[in-house]
Amino acid sequence: MNSSDDAVFFGAGRNRYNMPWKTVIAKINVKDSFDMDLVASEIFSLDTEWDTDKSQNEGISEELTPNIIAIRDKHITPAIIDYIRDIFCIEVTKEMMHVHTKGLTLRDRGFVGPHVHSAANFTTVMYPHDSSSSLFLTDPRGNACRGFPKDIRFTSFDDFEIKPKAGDVYIMPSYIPHFVVPVNNEFRATLVNDYFLDYK
């Protein structure tokens, strides 16, 4: 358990500060390394094949989804390893985790309600194309904002908006609640990877 005895406090004034529950998200971009139209097509094939009765990796293969596998294994997984080391101060290797990969597509008026990826440790989302339908991350601290005036709520506890741009990959802890607003006049594709740590 961390305590005030070994925590690093910062600030030059009378008060010294620490942030014990800060949540860091990471971002990389893979647009220049892949044909985003091909990636979107592979995501669509995953979404049409996936359902809750099948393995989340069903449909993933070098033959059917070579671009998705390359993005995941050559770019996203190394970024996850860096993220865990840099933010959580833990050294892991790809052999110490497994990943579930799936595609999600939304069309006119489609949306995704608030949820978390409760069984996973870390989640990534990747967008092959720009989208006007944002992903919103909400404060994972439950009722932390209760009772504060609006100006404090809107600056310290407000939702974090992600505006999808082609090739963007976002990395976050899986406990962060998030939702997607309704899609209008577009086809919105997302590659989702859930990472599970396999060691104790």
C-alpha positions, 0 to 999 in steps of 0.5 A: 500500500502506498502511503504519505511516508513514501509518496512524492509530493510536489508544489512550491507553495505552502501546500504540497500535493500528490495525485494517488488516483490519477488516470492516464490514457495514452495515444499512438497513431498508425495511419502511415503504416497501414491502408486504413480502408483495408483495416476498416474492411477487416473490422467489418468482417469481424463485427459481422462474424462476432456474437456473444456465443463465440470466442472474441478472437474468432475470425482473427487469422493471418489469412482473413485479418492480416492488417489487424494482426499486424497493428495489434502485434507490432504496434498496439501490444508494444505500446501496451507494454510501454504504458504498463511500465511507464504508468504502473511501474511494472515490467511485463512481456507479451507472454505475460498477457493475452488479448481478445480482439473484436471489431465494432461497427456502427451505422446511422443512429447506432450508439454504445451505452455506458459500460466498462470492460470489467473482466480485462485489465487494459483496453485499446480502441483504434479508428481506421477513419475520422468520425463525428461520433465521439467516444466519451470517457467518464470519471471512474471515481463514482460519486467523487463529483457529488456536491461540487459547484458546476464550475468545479464539476466541469473542470475537474470531473467532466467527461473526456471526449475522444474525437476519432481520427484515422489511425488513432489508438487510445490505451486506457485501464479497462475500468474507465466507463465510456460510451459512444454517442449516436452515429449520423450519416456515416459508417463508424468502425472501431478495433477493440483489444482487451488485454488480460494480465496472466501473472499474479 
